Amino acid sequence: MDRTFVIGVGMTKFEKPETRDWEYPDMVREAVTGALADAGVEYAQVRRAAVGYVFEQSTAGQRALYDIGLTGIPVVNLNNNCATGSTALLTARDWVRTGLADCALAVGFEKMNKGVLSPGAGGLPKVTPLDRQLGIMVEKYGWEQSPMTAQLFGNAAREHMERYGTTVEQLAAVSVKNHRHSVDNPYAQFQVEYTLEQVLGDKPIHAPLTRSQCSPTSDGAGAVVVASERFVREHGLEDRAVEIVGQALTTDTEAAFADRSAIDVVGVGMTRAAGRQALAEAGLTVEDVDVIELHDCFSVNEILTYEALGMCEEGKGGELVESGATTHGGRWVVNPSGGLISKGHPLGATGLAQAAELTWQLRGTAGARQVPGAVVGLQHNVGLGGACVVTVLRSGTLTREG
């Protein structure tokens, strides 16, 4: 199979819904135009496009790209819940490495409504892709009048605290770190630092989670141009090409439900499997990784992901963030963009925004949030119900000489 490279990335600033007067074709145009310009290629050179979103109508991908060009290329619409953007990236990569296209486009967007993640006042939904996950959660913790996803992750946090002694301060430390990182990211929805006391004292959403430990409703789009080695060399793009050296998409197994665990049902097993597979394909371990963009939809999920990726022992994720190992000057820099908590979480765009951040980091062009000497980056994007994509990227693998 062909080697595959990210040659161009683009994204909009992630915005609070109704902040900007735009529709999804507007945000897609901005992200795709940026990615094409970054790559130095024309839309006519793109042979296939994968377009991801969660809440829009069924063929929104075609409409989203009509304003870019009407070239007749195949456009595939994707929805994999919160892992949609990375699923689009994986699809584009598969097309390139199997020879179906030498240049492909991955796009993700979301225009969200203010009330899209509404409280569960109406009771437990009867029909949902998360039936099994919710059933296990309710067995242990019941059903409350808070947003459904906040209940799932908040109850995972409760179980982690009960099982391992994780503290509310350790959970809040994730948000303190990521909000601090976001100050230097012009694409972030929030660019404000929070103290530990401010995070702990913020509006309760679902105990132990407060508002600043939860990713906000957001609008935005991201885009990535993926190309083969031949395309990169033919167009002299070696200096900006970042190789995708490993990638995996996983879903739940029976193990997610076997122990009736509130932790297991929020995707820990998917993350563990996808991380192992992607790193194995890359021929690397997590110790070789310099910078990580992971799916901190809620603060607890960053802690769970540390453990699932093997960055620390199970149950030690709270201690890891508290130690400073996951910020500048530590062993890894996790979520230098500010993560979902600060950067925002327009569902279909999130994975591609993560890929954009890592591309900038591995090129050394991330400005004030740059991780010095970053060579290997890992991206983690999870959607309940269930999908998880882990992507490993590496710079410096392709030169003009060989």
TIMARDREN-705612 format. One record per residue (C-alpha): x, y, z; residue in one letter. Coordinates in Angstrom, 1 decimal, decimal comma, padded with zeros to 4 digits. Layout:
[r [X; Y; Z]; a]
...
This chain:
[r [000,0; 000,0; 000,0]; m]
[r [001,1; 003,6; -000,7]; d]
[r [002,5; 005,8; 002,0]; r]
[r [000,1; 008,6; 002,9]; t]
[r [000,8; 012,2; 003,9]; f]
[r [-001,1; 015,1; 005,2]; v]
[r [-000,2; 018,0; 002,9]; i]
[r [-002,7; 020,7; 003,8]; g]
[r [-004,9; 021,6; 006,8]; v]
[r [-007,4; 024,2; 007,4]; g]
[r [-010,1; 025,1; 010,0]; m]
[r [-012,4; 027,8; 011,1]; t]
[r [-012,3; 029,4; 014,5]; k]
[r [-014,7; 027,3; 016,6]; f]
[r [-017,5; 029,6; 017,7]; e]
[r [-020,4; 029,6; 020,2]; k]
[r [-023,6; 028,9; 018,2]; p]
[r [-025,2; 032,0; 016,7]; e]
[r [-022,0; 034,1; 017,2]; t]
[r [-021,5; 034,3; 013,5]; r]
[r [-024,0; 034,7; 010,7]; d]
[r [-023,0; 031,7; 008,7]; w]
[r [-024,3; 028,4; 007,4]; e]
[r [-022,5; 025,1; 007,0]; y]
[r [-021,4; 025,8; 003,4]; p]
[r [-019,8; 029,0; 004,6]; d]
[r [-017,7; 027,3; 007,2]; m]
[r [-016,8; 024,4; 004,9]; v]
[r [-015,6; 026,9; 002,3]; r]
[r [-013,4; 028,6; 004,8]; e]
[r [-011,8; 025,4; 006,1]; a]
[r [-011,4; 023,7; 002,7]; v]
[r [-010,0; 026,9; 001,0]; t]
[r [-007,5; 027,1; 003,8]; g]
[r [-006,5; 023,5; 003,5]; a]
[r [-006,0; 023,7; -000,3]; l]
[r [-004,0; 026,9; 000,1]; a]
[r [-001,9; 025,3; 002,7]; d]
[r [-001,2; 022,3; 000,4]; a]
[r [-000,6; 024,5; -002,6]; g]
[r [-003,1; 022,5; -004,7]; v]
[r [-006,3; 023,2; -006,6]; e]
[r [-009,6; 021,6; -005,8]; y]
[r [-009,5; 020,1; -009,4]; a]
[r [-006,6; 018,0; -008,2]; q]
[r [-008,7; 016,3; -005,5]; v]
[r [-010,1; 013,0; -006,7]; r]
[r [-012,4; 012,0; -003,8]; r]
[r [-013,9; 013,7; -000,7]; a]
[r [-015,1; 012,3; 002,6]; a]
[r [-017,4; 014,7; 004,4]; v]
[r [-018,5; 014,2; 008,0]; g]
[r [-021,2; 015,7; 010,2]; y]
[r [-023,7; 014,5; 012,8]; v]
[r [-026,8; 016,7; 012,8]; f]
[r [-027,3; 017,9; 009,2]; e]
[r [-029,4; 016,4; 006,4]; q]
[r [-028,3; 013,3; 004,5]; s]
[r [-026,4; 014,7; 001,5]; t]
[r [-025,1; 017,9; 003,1]; a]
[r [-021,5; 016,9; 002,0]; g]
[r [-022,3; 017,5; -001,6]; q]
[r [-023,9; 020,9; -000,8]; r]
[r [-021,1; 021,8; 001,4]; a]
[r [-018,6; 021,4; -001,4]; l]
[r [-020,7; 022,8; -004,3]; y]
[r [-019,3; 026,3; -003,5]; d]
[r [-015,7; 024,9; -003,7]; i]
[r [-016,2; 023,3; -007,1]; g]
[r [-018,4; 021,2; -009,2]; l]
[r [-015,9; 018,6; -010,5]; t]
[r [-018,0; 015,5; -010,3]; g]
[r [-015,8; 013,6; -007,9]; i]
[r [-017,2; 011,0; -005,5]; p]
[r [-018,4; 012,6; -002,3]; v]
[r [-019,1; 010,2; 000,6]; v]
[r [-021,2; 011,4; 003,6]; n]
[r [-020,2; 010,1; 007,0]; l]
[r [-021,6; 010,1; 010,5]; n]
[r [-019,8; 008,3; 013,3]; n]
[r [-021,0; 010,4; 016,2]; n]
[r [-018,1; 012,4; 017,8]; c]
[r [-015,5; 010,4; 015,9]; a]
[r [-016,9; 011,6; 012,6]; t]
[r [-014,1; 013,9; 011,6]; g]
[r [-011,4; 011,3; 012,2]; s]
[r [-013,5; 008,7; 010,3]; t]
[r [-013,4; 011,0; 007,3]; a]
[r [-009,6; 011,3; 007,6]; l]
[r [-009,3; 007,5; 007,8]; l]
[r [-011,5; 007,1; 004,8]; t]
[r [-009,5; 009,6; 002,8]; a]
[r [-006,3; 007,8; 003,8]; r]
[r [-007,7; 004,5; 002,8]; d]
[r [-008,5; 005,8; -000,7]; w]
[r [-005,0; 007,1; -001,1]; v]
[r [-003,1; 004,1; 000,2]; r]
[r [-005,1; 001,7; -001,8]; t]
[r [-004,6; 003,7; -005,0]; g]
[r [-008,2; 004,8; -005,5]; l]
[r [-007,0; 008,4; -005,4]; a]
[r [-003,7; 010,1; -005,3]; d]
[r [-005,1; 013,2; -003,6]; c]
[r [-008,2; 013,1; -001,3]; a]
[r [-010,0; 015,5; 000,9]; l]
[r [-011,4; 014,9; 004,4]; a]
[r [-013,9; 017,5; 005,7]; v]
[r [-015,9; 017,8; 008,9]; g]
[r [-018,4; 020,4; 010,1]; f]
[r [-021,2; 021,1; 012,5]; e]
[r [-023,6; 023,9; 013,0]; k]
[r [-025,1; 023,2; 016,4]; m]
[r [-028,2; 024,5; 018,2]; n]
[r [-027,9; 026,0; 021,7]; k]
[r [-030,1; 023,3; 023,2]; g]
[r [-028,7; 020,3; 021,3]; v]
[r [-027,2; 018,8; 024,5]; l]
[r [-030,3; 019,4; 026,6]; s]
[r [-031,0; 018,1; 030,1]; p]
[r [-032,6; 014,7; 030,5]; g]
[r [-035,8; 016,1; 032,0]; a]
[r [-038,0; 013,8; 029,9]; g]
[r [-036,5; 010,6; 031,4]; g]
[r [-034,4; 007,9; 029,9]; l]
[r [-034,9; 007,7; 026,1]; p]
[r [-036,4; 004,4; 024,9]; k]
[r [-034,7; 004,3; 021,5]; v]
[r [-031,1; 005,5; 021,1]; t]
[r [-027,8; 004,1; 019,8]; p]
[r [-026,6; 004,2; 023,4]; l]
[r [-029,3; 001,9; 024,8]; d]
[r [-026,9; -000,6; 026,2]; r]
[r [-024,5; 002,0; 027,6]; q]
[r [-027,4; 003,9; 029,3]; l]
[r [-028,9; 000,7; 030,7]; g]
[r [-025,7; -000,1; 032,6]; i]
[r [-025,2; 003,4; 033,8]; m]
[r [-028,8; 003,6; 035,2]; v]
[r [-028,4; 000,3; 037,0]; e]
[r [-025,6; 001,8; 039,1]; k]
[r [-026,3; 005,5; 039,3]; y]
[r [-029,9; 006,0; 038,2]; g]
[r [-031,2; 008,8; 035,8]; w]
[r [-030,9; 012,5; 036,6]; e]
[r [-032,1; 015,7; 035,0]; q]
[r [-028,8; 016,6; 033,4]; s]
[r [-027,5; 016,2; 029,8]; p]
[r [-027,3; 012,5; 028,8]; m]
[r [-023,6; 012,6; 027,8]; t]
[r [-022,7; 014,5; 031,0]; a]
[r [-024,4; 011,7; 033,0]; q]
[r [-022,5; 009,0; 031,1]; l]
[r [-019,1; 010,6; 031,7]; f]
[r [-019,9; 012,1; 035,1]; g]
[r [-020,9; 008,6; 036,3]; n]
[r [-017,7; 007,2; 034,8]; a]
[r [-015,9; 009,8; 037,0]; a]
[r [-017,8; 008,7; 040,0]; r]
[r [-016,8; 005,1; 039,5]; e]
[r [-013,2; 006,1; 038,9]; h]
[r [-013,2; 008,0; 042,2]; m]
[r [-014,8; 005,1; 044,0]; e]
[r [-012,4; 002,5; 042,6]; r]
[r [-009,1; 004,4; 042,5]; y]
[r [-009,5; 007,4; 044,9]; g]
[r [-009,3; 009,9; 042,1]; t]
[r [-010,1; 013,4; 043,5]; t]
[r [-012,2; 016,3; 042,3]; v]
[r [-009,0; 018,4; 042,2]; e]
[r [-007,4; 015,9; 039,8]; q]
[r [-010,4; 016,0; 037,5]; l]
[r [-010,4; 019,8; 037,6]; a]
[r [-006,7; 019,9; 036,9]; a]
[r [-007,4; 018,7; 033,3]; v]
[r [-009,6; 021,7; 032,7]; s]
[r [-007,1; 024,1; 034,3]; v]
[r [-004,3; 022,7; 032,0]; k]
[r [-006,4; 022,8; 028,8]; n]
[r [-007,9; 026,2; 029,4]; h]
[r [-004,3; 027,5; 030,0]; r]
[r [-003,2; 026,0; 026,7]; h]
[r [-006,1; 027,6; 024,8]; s]
[r [-004,9; 031,1; 025,6]; v]
[r [-002,4; 030,8; 022,7]; d]
[r [-004,8; 029,3; 020,2]; n]
[r [-006,6; 031,8; 018,0]; p]
[r [-009,0; 029,1; 016,7]; y]
[r [-010,3; 028,2; 020,2]; a]
[r [-013,8; 029,1; 021,3]; q]
[r [-012,5; 030,0; 024,8]; f]
[r [-009,1; 031,7; 025,3]; q]
[r [-009,4; 032,3; 029,1]; v]
[r [-007,4; 030,8; 031,9]; e]
[r [-009,2; 029,2; 034,9]; y]
[r [-007,8; 028,6; 038,4]; t]
[r [-008,5; 025,3; 040,1]; l]
[r [-010,8; 027,1; 042,5]; e]
[r [-012,8; 028,6; 039,5]; q]
[r [-013,2; 025,2; 037,9]; v]
[r [-014,3; 023,6; 041,1]; l]
[r [-016,7; 026,4; 041,9]; g]
[r [-018,2; 026,6; 038,4]; d]
[r [-021,9; 025,7; 037,7]; k]
[r [-022,5; 022,0; 038,4]; p]
[r [-023,5; 020,0; 035,4]; i]
[r [-023,5; 016,4; 036,7]; h]
[r [-021,4; 015,8; 039,8]; a]
[r [-018,5; 015,8; 040,0]; p]
[r [-018,3; 017,7; 036,7]; l]
[r [-018,7; 021,4; 036,5]; t]
[r [-019,4; 023,5; 033,4]; r]
[r [-015,7; 024,3; 032,7]; s]
[r [-015,0; 020,5; 032,7]; q]
[r [-017,4; 020,0; 029,8]; c]
[r [-016,9; 020,7; 026,1]; s]
[r [-019,2; 023,4; 024,9]; p]
[r [-021,7; 023,4; 022,0]; t]
[r [-019,8; 024,8; 019,0]; s]
[r [-020,0; 025,7; 015,3]; d]
[r [-017,0; 025,1; 013,0]; g]
[r [-015,3; 023,1; 010,3]; a]
[r [-012,0; 021,5; 009,6]; g]
[r [-010,4; 020,0; 006,5]; a]
[r [-007,3; 017,9; 005,7]; v]
[r [-005,8; 017,2; 002,2]; v]
[r [-004,2; 013,7; 002,1]; v]
[r [-001,9; 012,6; -000,8]; a]
[r [000,3; 009,7; -001,9]; s]
[r [004,1; 009,8; -001,9]; e]
[r [004,0; 010,1; -005,7]; r]
[r [001,8; 013,1; -005,6]; f]
[r [003,9; 014,8; -002,9]; v]
[r [007,1; 014,3; -004,9]; r]
[r [005,5; 015,3; -008,3]; e]
[r [004,4; 018,6; -006,7]; h]
[r [007,5; 019,3; -004,6]; g]
[r [005,6; 019,2; -001,3]; l]
[r [008,1; 017,3; 000,8]; e]
[r [008,8; 020,2; 003,1]; d]
[r [005,2; 020,3; 004,3]; r]
[r [004,2; 016,6; 004,2]; a]
[r [003,5; 014,9; 007,5]; v]
[r [003,1; 011,2; 007,2]; e]
[r [000,2; 009,2; 008,7]; i]
[r [002,3; 006,3; 009,9]; v]
[r [-000,5; 004,5; 011,9]; g]
[r [-004,2; 004,6; 012,1]; q]
[r [-007,0; 002,4; 013,5]; a]
[r [-010,8; 002,5; 013,8]; l]
[r [-012,4; 000,4; 016,5]; t]
[r [-015,8; -000,2; 018,0]; t]
[r [-017,2; -001,8; 021,1]; d]
[r [-016,8; -005,4; 022,0]; t]
[r [-018,7; -007,5; 024,5]; e]
[r [-016,0; -006,5; 027,1]; a]
[r [-017,5; -003,0; 027,1]; a]
[r [-020,7; -004,4; 028,8]; f]
[r [-019,5; -007,6; 030,5]; a]
[r [-018,6; -006,0; 033,9]; d]
[r [-021,5; -003,6; 034,0]; r]
[r [-019,0; -000,7; 034,4]; s]
[r [-019,8; 003,0; 033,9]; a]
[r [-016,1; 003,4; 032,9]; i]
[r [-016,2; 000,6; 030,3]; d]
[r [-019,3; 002,0; 028,5]; v]
[r [-017,7; 005,3; 027,6]; v]
[r [-015,2; 003,9; 025,2]; g]
[r [-012,1; 002,9; 027,2]; v]
[r [-011,8; -000,5; 025,5]; g]
[r [-012,2; 001,1; 022,0]; m]
[r [-009,4; 003,5; 022,9]; t]
[r [-007,1; 000,8; 024,2]; r]
[r [-007,5; -001,3; 021,1]; a]
[r [-007,2; 001,6; 018,6]; a]
[r [-004,2; 002,9; 020,4]; g]
[r [-002,4; -000,4; 020,3]; r]
[r [-003,3; -001,0; 016,6]; q]
[r [-002,2; 002,4; 015,4]; a]
[r [001,0; 002,4; 017,4]; l]
[r [001,8; -001,1; 016,2]; a]
[r [001,3; -000,1; 012,6]; e]
[r [003,6; 002,9; 013,2]; a]
[r [006,3; 000,7; 014,8]; g]
[r [006,2; 003,0; 017,9]; l]
[r [005,1; 003,1; 021,5]; t]
[r [003,4; 005,8; 023,4]; v]
[r [006,8; 006,7; 024,9]; e]
[r [007,9; 007,7; 021,4]; d]
[r [005,1; 010,3; 021,1]; v]
[r [005,8; 014,0; 021,8]; d]
[r [002,4; 015,7; 021,4]; v]
[r [-001,1; 014,4; 021,8]; i]
[r [-004,5; 015,7; 020,8]; e]
[r [-007,1; 013,6; 022,6]; l]
[r [-010,9; 013,6; 023,1]; h]
[r [-011,4; 015,5; 026,3]; d]
[r [-015,2; 015,9; 025,8]; c]
[r [-015,3; 015,9; 029,6]; f]
[r [-012,3; 016,2; 031,9]; s]
[r [-012,6; 012,6; 033,1]; v]
[r [-012,2; 011,3; 029,6]; n]
[r [-008,7; 012,8; 029,4]; e]
[r [-007,8; 010,8; 032,5]; i]
[r [-009,4; 007,6; 031,2]; l]
[r [-007,5; 008,1; 027,9]; t]
[r [-004,1; 008,5; 029,6]; y]
[r [-004,7; 005,0; 031,1]; e]
[r [-006,1; 003,4; 028,0]; a]
[r [-003,2; 004,6; 025,9]; l]
[r [-000,7; 003,2; 028,4]; g]
[r [000,7; 006,6; 029,5]; m]
[r [000,3; 005,4; 033,1]; c]
[r [-001,1; 002,5; 035,1]; e]
[r [-004,9; 002,0; 035,3]; e]
[r [-006,2; 004,3; 038,1]; g]
[r [-003,2; 006,6; 038,0]; k]
[r [-004,5; 009,1; 035,4]; g]
[r [-005,4; 011,7; 038,0]; g]
[r [-001,9; 011,6; 039,4]; e]
[r [-000,4; 011,9; 036,0]; l]
[r [-002,2; 015,2; 035,2]; v]
[r [-001,5; 016,5; 038,7]; e]
[r [002,2; 015,8; 038,2]; s]
[r [002,6; 018,1; 035,2]; g]
[r [003,6; 015,3; 032,9]; a]
[r [001,0; 016,3; 030,3]; t]
[r [001,8; 019,9; 029,8]; t]
[r [004,7; 022,0; 028,5]; h]
[r [007,9; 020,9; 030,2]; g]
[r [006,4; 017,4; 031,0]; g]
[r [006,8; 014,0; 029,4]; r]
[r [004,1; 014,7; 026,8]; w]
[r [002,1; 017,9; 025,9]; v]
[r [-001,5; 016,8; 025,7]; v]
[r [-004,1; 019,1; 024,0]; n]
[r [-001,8; 022,1; 023,3]; p]
[r [-004,8; 023,4; 021,3]; s]
[r [-006,9; 023,6; 024,5]; g]
[r [-008,7; 020,4; 023,7]; g]
[r [-012,4; 020,0; 023,2]; l]
[r [-013,0; 021,7; 026,6]; i]
[r [-011,5; 025,0; 025,5]; s]
[r [-011,2; 024,8; 021,7]; k]
[r [-014,8; 023,7; 021,3]; g]
[r [-016,5; 020,6; 020,0]; h]
[r [-018,5; 020,9; 016,8]; p]
[r [-018,9; 017,2; 016,5]; l]
[r [-018,1; 016,5; 012,9]; g]
[r [-015,2; 018,9; 012,8]; a]
[r [-013,4; 017,8; 016,0]; t]
[r [-011,2; 015,1; 014,6]; g]
[r [-010,0; 017,2; 011,7]; l]
[r [-009,2; 020,1; 014,0]; a]
[r [-007,1; 017,7; 016,1]; q]
[r [-005,2; 016,6; 012,9]; a]
[r [-004,7; 020,3; 011,9]; a]
[r [-003,2; 021,1; 015,3]; e]
[r [-000,8; 018,1; 015,2]; l]
[r [000,2; 019,0; 011,6]; t]
[r [001,2; 022,5; 012,7]; w]
[r [003,0; 021,1; 015,8]; q]
[r [005,0; 018,6; 013,7]; l]
[r [005,9; 021,3; 011,1]; r]
[r [007,0; 023,5; 013,9]; g]
[r [004,6; 026,3; 013,0]; t]
[r [002,2; 026,3; 016,0]; a]
[r [003,5; 029,6; 017,3]; g]
[r [003,3; 030,3; 021,0]; a]
[r [001,8; 026,9; 021,8]; r]
[r [004,6; 025,0; 019,9]; q]
[r [005,9; 021,9; 021,5]; v]
[r [009,7; 022,2; 021,0]; p]
[r [011,2; 019,4; 018,8]; g]
[r [007,9; 017,6; 018,2]; a]
[r [008,3; 014,8; 015,7]; v]
[r [005,6; 012,2; 016,6]; v]
[r [002,0; 013,2; 017,3]; g]
[r [-001,0; 011,0; 018,3]; l]
[r [-004,6; 011,9; 017,7]; q]
[r [-007,5; 010,3; 019,6]; h]
[r [-011,2; 010,9; 018,7]; n]
[r [-014,0; 008,8; 020,2]; v]
[r [-017,7; 008,7; 019,6]; g]
[r [-020,0; 006,7; 021,9]; l]
[r [-022,2; 004,0; 020,4]; g]
[r [-019,4; 003,4; 019,3]; g]
[r [-016,3; 004,4; 017,3]; a]
[r [-012,8; 005,4; 018,2]; c]
[r [-010,1; 006,5; 015,8]; v]
[r [-006,4; 006,8; 016,8]; v]
[r [-004,0; 008,3; 014,3]; t]
[r [-000,2; 008,5; 014,6]; v]
[r [001,6; 011,2; 012,5]; l]
[r [005,3; 011,7; 012,0]; r]
[r [007,3; 014,5; 010,5]; s]
[r [010,6; 014,3; 008,7]; g]
[r [010,0; 011,0; 007,0]; t]
[r [010,1; 012,3; 003,5]; l]
[r [012,8; 014,6; 002,0]; t]
[r [013,5; 015,8; -001,5]; r]
[r [016,5; 013,4; -001,6]; e]
[r [014,7; 010,3; -000,6]; g]
